[in-house]
């Protein structure tokens, strides 16, 4: 009830802010993402549809959203570049792409085995978390790109066509596609695999023609990209939490009237709920589908510790050398604080039910 009243209050305030002199002024958002157009297949697509509906409604039609899915305008790298130039207003991409191009401190989000759950990731990545808020404002100031939100997309897992990966030693020598994200490449190096960065739109063909032996991504992406057609083995390593970054051009954002900034931010909040919840649902459904199409292996707790003990120290050391121990230490402190808060909430819930 409180949430509904809050949302109604925002709508009333926005309507009251529309002055006759600016009521006819319209803004067009070109919104780029690489997911398929079907919102029932991929969380990024679902978010785009909800965002469009919400921002057009909250703005009273003064903001129009044109969605370009499937990389129609550009892949992730080019989308970020065009957001910075202002030729695209909004892009939904992986945070590591922005890190690799313009804002390297975001590389900390691509260290392996950071988050024990989506709930922890959601709390750490929230815009009002002091650590994350500082990153967002610093990025806007230094790059001209505003991060409207960071959100958990889903745990990433390993697939390949050579052998079933049961232990970290099974990774040795495999040619593994990664995103064009340095921390991901370092992870593969730590496991003695050979990282080969390939854009998502070229991945299926690269697997089909054996340019690479395997890859790593979320379960919903494996289904969306039909990678099960060209990959035999799936190992549920959960080595990374994919982090989505919802970006806009800072100059364009600051040029909006204040009431439309509010509309944009509030619409993104609603769309983010869809992104998070639907992402969890799609990953759950994807796993059941993939069990009938691939050989799926879930490592034991001991095997998972082997992966974590090999990968995290290696990548963390690289990040600390590049960005300083203080930044990394503050980040891990933020994660620990989130986990502690979630633990207390769980204990409180259990006590209430008794």
C-alpha positions as CSV (number, residue, x, y, z in Angstrom):
1,X,0.0,0.0,0.0
2,X,2.8,2.4,0.9
3,X,4.6,1.7,-2.4
4,X,1.4,2.3,-4.4
5,X,0.7,5.6,-2.6
6,X,4.3,6.7,-3.3
7,X,4.0,5.8,-7.0
8,X,0.7,7.7,-7.2
9,X,2.3,10.7,-5.5
10,X,5.0,10.8,-8.1
11,X,2.5,10.7,-10.9
12,X,0.5,13.6,-9.3
13,X,3.7,15.7,-8.8
14,X,4.9,15.1,-12.4
15,X,1.5,16.1,-13.8
16,X,1.5,19.3,-11.7
17,X,5.0,20.2,-13.0
18,X,3.9,20.3,-16.6
19,X,3.6,24.0,-17.4
20,X,1.7,25.2,-20.5
21,X,4.8,26.7,-22.0
22,X,6.7,23.4,-22.0
23,X,3.9,20.9,-22.4
24,X,4.5,20.5,-26.1
25,X,8.3,20.0,-25.8
26,X,9.2,16.4,-26.5
27,X,12.3,14.4,-26.1
28,X,13.2,11.2,-28.0
29,X,15.2,8.4,-26.5
30,X,17.1,6.0,-28.7
31,X,17.5,2.9,-26.6
32,X,20.0,0.2,-27.6
33,X,20.5,-3.3,-26.3
34,X,21.7,-6.6,-27.7
35,X,18.9,-8.9,-26.4
36,X,16.3,-10.3,-28.7
37,X,13.2,-8.3,-29.4
38,X,10.9,-10.8,-27.5
39,X,10.5,-9.6,-23.9
40,X,9.5,-13.1,-22.8
41,X,12.9,-14.5,-23.7
42,X,15.5,-12.2,-22.2
43,X,15.5,-9.9,-19.1
44,X,17.1,-6.9,-20.9
45,X,14.3,-7.0,-23.5
46,X,11.6,-7.1,-20.8
47,X,13.2,-4.2,-19.0
48,X,13.2,-2.1,-22.2
49,X,9.5,-2.7,-22.8
50,X,8.6,-1.8,-19.2
51,X,10.9,1.3,-19.2
52,X,9.3,2.6,-22.4
53,X,5.8,2.2,-21.1
54,X,6.6,3.8,-17.7
55,X,8.6,6.8,-18.9
56,X,6.1,7.7,-21.6
57,X,3.3,7.5,-19.0
58,X,5.1,9.4,-16.3
59,X,6.2,12.1,-18.7
60,X,2.7,12.6,-20.1
61,X,4.0,11.6,-23.5
62,X,6.7,14.2,-23.6
63,X,9.4,11.5,-23.7
64,X,9.1,9.0,-26.6
65,X,11.2,5.9,-26.5
66,X,12.4,4.1,-29.6
67,X,13.8,0.6,-28.7
68,X,16.5,-1.0,-30.9
69,X,17.0,-4.6,-29.8
70,X,19.4,-7.3,-31.1
71,X,22.2,-4.9,-31.7
72,X,20.3,-3.1,-34.5
73,X,22.1,0.2,-33.8
74,X,25.3,-1.3,-32.4
75,X,27.0,-4.0,-30.3
76,X,27.8,-3.3,-26.7
77,X,31.1,-1.5,-27.4
78,X,29.7,0.8,-30.0
79,X,26.6,1.5,-28.0
80,X,28.7,2.8,-25.1
81,X,30.7,4.9,-27.5
82,X,27.6,6.3,-29.1
83,X,26.1,7.1,-25.7
84,X,29.2,9.1,-24.8
85,X,28.9,11.0,-28.1
86,X,25.2,11.5,-27.6
87,X,24.0,9.8,-30.8
88,X,22.3,7.2,-28.6
89,X,20.6,8.4,-25.4
90,X,20.4,5.1,-23.5
91,X,22.1,1.7,-23.7
92,X,21.7,-1.4,-21.6
93,X,25.1,-3.2,-21.5
94,X,27.4,-5.2,-19.3
95,X,29.2,-3.0,-16.8
96,X,32.5,-4.5,-17.8
97,X,32.2,-3.0,-21.3
98,X,32.0,0.5,-19.8
99,X,35.0,-0.4,-17.5
100,X,37.1,-1.6,-20.4
101,X,36.3,1.5,-22.5
102,X,36.1,4.6,-20.3
103,X,35.8,3.9,-16.5
104,X,38.2,1.3,-15.3
105,X,37.2,1.3,-11.6
106,X,34.1,-0.6,-12.6
107,X,36.4,-3.6,-13.2
108,X,36.0,-4.5,-9.5
109,X,32.5,-5.7,-10.3
110,X,33.9,-8.4,-12.6
111,X,36.0,-10.1,-10.0
112,X,34.9,-13.8,-9.6
113,X,32.9,-15.2,-6.8
114,X,31.9,-11.9,-5.2
115,X,28.2,-12.4,-4.4
116,X,26.6,-15.4,-2.7
117,X,23.2,-14.4,-4.1
118,X,21.2,-12.0,-6.2
119,X,19.9,-10.4,-3.0
120,X,23.4,-9.5,-1.9
121,X,24.3,-8.2,-5.4
122,X,21.1,-6.2,-5.5
123,X,21.9,-4.5,-2.2
124,X,25.5,-3.7,-3.0
125,X,24.8,-2.4,-6.5
126,X,21.8,-0.2,-5.4
127,X,22.2,3.5,-6.4
128,X,21.9,4.6,-2.7
129,X,24.6,2.3,-1.4
130,X,27.4,4.8,-0.6
131,X,30.1,2.8,-2.4
132,X,28.1,2.5,-5.6
133,X,26.8,6.0,-5.5
134,X,30.3,7.3,-5.4
135,X,31.3,5.3,-8.4
136,X,28.2,6.5,-10.4
137,X,28.9,10.2,-9.7
138,X,32.6,9.8,-10.4
139,X,31.9,8.0,-13.7
140,X,29.5,10.8,-14.8
141,X,32.0,13.5,-14.0
142,X,35.0,11.8,-15.7
143,X,33.3,10.2,-18.8
144,X,30.2,12.1,-19.6
145,X,28.2,8.9,-19.1
146,X,25.7,8.6,-16.3
147,X,25.0,5.1,-14.9
148,X,21.2,5.2,-14.1
149,X,21.5,1.8,-12.4
150,X,23.7,-1.3,-11.9
151,X,21.8,-4.5,-11.5
152,X,22.5,-8.3,-11.2
153,X,21.8,-10.0,-14.5
154,X,22.5,-13.5,-13.4
155,X,25.2,-16.0,-12.5
156,X,27.5,-16.9,-15.4
157,X,28.5,-20.5,-16.2
158,X,30.9,-22.5,-18.4
159,X,30.1,-24.4,-21.6
160,X,32.4,-26.1,-24.1
161,X,32.7,-28.9,-26.7
162,X,35.8,-30.6,-25.6
163,X,35.2,-32.2,-22.2
164,X,33.1,-31.9,-19.1
165,X,34.6,-29.4,-16.7
166,X,34.4,-30.9,-13.3
167,X,37.4,-29.3,-11.6
168,X,39.4,-26.2,-12.3
169,X,42.2,-28.4,-13.8
170,X,39.8,-29.4,-16.6
171,X,40.0,-25.8,-17.9
172,X,43.6,-26.2,-18.9
173,X,44.3,-25.4,-22.5
174,X,40.6,-24.7,-23.5
175,X,40.1,-21.8,-25.9
176,X,37.3,-19.9,-24.1
177,X,35.4,-17.0,-25.4
178,X,35.0,-14.1,-23.1
179,X,33.5,-10.7,-23.4
180,X,35.9,-7.9,-24.1
181,X,36.4,-7.4,-20.4
182,X,39.9,-7.7,-19.0
183,X,38.8,-9.1,-15.6
184,X,37.0,-12.0,-17.4
185,X,40.2,-12.7,-19.4
186,X,42.2,-12.7,-16.2
187,X,39.8,-15.3,-14.7
188,X,40.4,-17.6,-17.6
189,X,44.2,-17.1,-17.3
190,X,43.9,-18.1,-13.6
191,X,42.4,-21.4,-14.7
192,X,45.1,-22.0,-17.4
193,X,42.5,-21.6,-20.1
194,X,43.1,-19.4,-23.2
195,X,40.8,-16.3,-23.2
196,X,39.6,-15.1,-26.6
197,X,37.4,-12.0,-26.6
198,X,34.6,-12.2,-29.1
199,X,31.5,-10.0,-29.4
200,X,28.2,-11.6,-28.5
201,X,26.8,-11.1,-32.0
202,X,29.7,-13.2,-33.4
203,X,29.7,-15.9,-30.7
204,X,27.4,-18.6,-32.2
205,X,29.4,-18.7,-35.5
206,X,32.7,-18.7,-33.6
207,X,31.6,-21.8,-31.6
208,X,30.2,-23.4,-34.7
209,X,33.4,-23.0,-36.6
210,X,35.6,-24.0,-33.6
211,X,37.3,-20.6,-33.4
212,X,36.8,-21.2,-29.7
213,X,36.1,-24.4,-27.7
214,X,33.7,-22.8,-25.3
215,X,32.4,-19.7,-23.5
216,X,30.8,-18.4,-20.3
217,X,27.5,-16.7,-19.9
218,X,24.2,-16.8,-18.1
219,X,21.7,-19.6,-18.6
220,X,19.1,-17.4,-20.2
221,X,21.7,-16.2,-22.7
222,X,22.6,-19.8,-23.6
223,X,18.9,-20.3,-24.4
224,X,18.4,-16.9,-26.1
225,X,21.5,-17.5,-28.3
226,X,20.7,-21.1,-28.9
227,X,24.3,-22.0,-27.9
228,X,23.1,-25.5,-26.9
229,X,23.0,-26.2,-30.6
230,X,26.8,-25.8,-30.8
231,X,27.9,-26.7,-27.3
232,X,27.7,-30.1,-25.6
233,X,28.9,-29.5,-22.0
234,X,27.5,-27.1,-19.4
235,X,29.1,-26.7,-15.9
236,X,27.3,-24.7,-13.3
237,X,30.3,-22.8,-12.0
238,X,28.4,-19.6,-11.1
239,X,31.9,-17.9,-11.3
240,X,30.6,-14.4,-12.0
241,X,27.5,-12.4,-11.4
242,X,26.7,-10.6,-14.6
243,X,26.1,-6.9,-13.9
244,X,24.0,-4.9,-16.2
245,X,24.7,-1.2,-16.6
246,X,21.9,1.1,-17.7
247,X,23.5,4.1,-19.2
248,X,22.6,7.5,-20.5
249,X,24.4,10.5,-21.9
250,X,25.2,12.9,-19.0
251,X,24.8,16.1,-21.0
252,X,21.5,15.0,-22.4
253,X,20.3,13.9,-18.9
254,X,21.2,17.3,-17.4
255,X,19.4,19.1,-20.3
256,X,16.1,17.5,-19.3
257,X,13.6,19.5,-17.3
258,X,13.6,18.5,-13.6
259,X,10.3,16.8,-13.8
260,X,11.4,14.6,-16.7
261,X,14.5,13.6,-14.9
262,X,12.2,12.4,-12.1
263,X,10.1,10.5,-14.7
264,X,13.3,8.9,-16.2
265,X,14.6,7.8,-12.8
266,X,11.3,6.5,-11.5
267,X,10.6,4.6,-14.7
268,X,14.0,2.9,-14.5
269,X,13.2,1.8,-10.9
270,X,10.1,0.0,-12.1
271,X,11.8,-1.5,-15.1
272,X,14.7,-2.7,-12.8
273,X,12.2,-4.8,-10.8
274,X,11.2,-6.5,-14.0
275,X,14.8,-7.0,-15.0
276,X,15.8,-8.6,-11.7
277,X,12.7,-10.8,-11.1
278,X,12.3,-11.9,-14.7
279,X,16.0,-12.6,-14.9
280,X,15.8,-15.0,-12.0
281,X,12.7,-16.7,-13.6
282,X,14.3,-17.0,-17.0
283,X,17.5,-18.6,-15.5
284,X,15.5,-21.1,-13.6
285,X,13.4,-22.0,-16.7
286,X,16.5,-22.1,-18.8
287,X,18.3,-24.7,-16.6
288,X,15.4,-27.1,-17.0
289,X,15.4,-26.7,-20.7
290,X,19.2,-27.1,-21.0
291,X,19.2,-30.3,-19.0
292,X,17.5,-32.0,-21.9
293,X,19.8,-30.5,-24.5
294,X,23.3,-30.5,-22.9
295,X,25.3,-32.6,-20.5
296,X,25.0,-30.5,-17.3
297,X,27.3,-30.9,-14.3
298,X,27.0,-29.2,-11.0
299,X,30.3,-29.1,-9.1
300,X,30.5,-30.3,-5.5
301,X,31.1,-27.7,-2.7
302,X,34.7,-28.8,-2.6
303,X,35.1,-28.4,-6.3
304,X,33.5,-25.0,-6.2
305,X,36.0,-24.0,-3.5
306,X,38.8,-25.1,-5.8
307,X,37.5,-22.8,-8.5
308,X,37.1,-19.9,-6.1
309,X,40.5,-20.4,-4.5
310,X,42.2,-20.4,-7.9
311,X,40.4,-17.5,-9.5
312,X,39.5,-14.9,-6.9
313,X,43.1,-14.3,-5.4
314,X,44.5,-14.1,-9.0
315,X,42.0,-11.6,-10.3
316,X,41.9,-9.6,-7.0
317,X,45.7,-9.2,-7.0
318,X,45.5,-7.8,-10.6
319,X,42.7,-5.4,-9.6
320,X,44.5,-4.2,-6.5
321,X,47.7,-3.5,-8.5
322,X,45.7,-1.5,-11.0
323,X,43.3,0.4,-8.8
324,X,44.8,0.2,-5.3
325,X,44.0,-1.9,-2.3
326,X,41.8,0.7,-0.7
327,X,39.2,0.7,-3.4
328,X,39.1,-3.1,-3.4
329,X,39.0,-3.3,0.4
330,X,36.1,-0.8,0.6
331,X,34.2,-2.8,-2.0
332,X,34.5,-6.1,-0.1
333,X,33.5,-4.2,3.1
334,X,30.4,-3.1,1.3
335,X,29.6,-6.7,0.3
336,X,30.2,-7.9,3.9
337,X,27.9,-5.2,5.2
338,X,25.2,-6.3,2.8
339,X,25.5,-9.9,3.8
340,X,25.3,-9.0,7.4
341,X,22.2,-6.9,6.9
342,X,20.5,-9.8,5.0
343,X,21.5,-12.2,7.7
344,X,19.9,-10.0,10.4
345,X,16.7,-9.6,8.3
346,X,16.5,-13.4,7.9
347,X,16.9,-13.9,11.6
348,X,14.3,-11.3,12.3
349,X,11.9,-13.0,9.9
350,X,12.4,-16.4,11.6
351,X,11.9,-14.9,15.0
352,X,8.6,-13.2,13.9
353,X,7.3,-16.5,12.6
354,X,7.9,-18.4,15.8
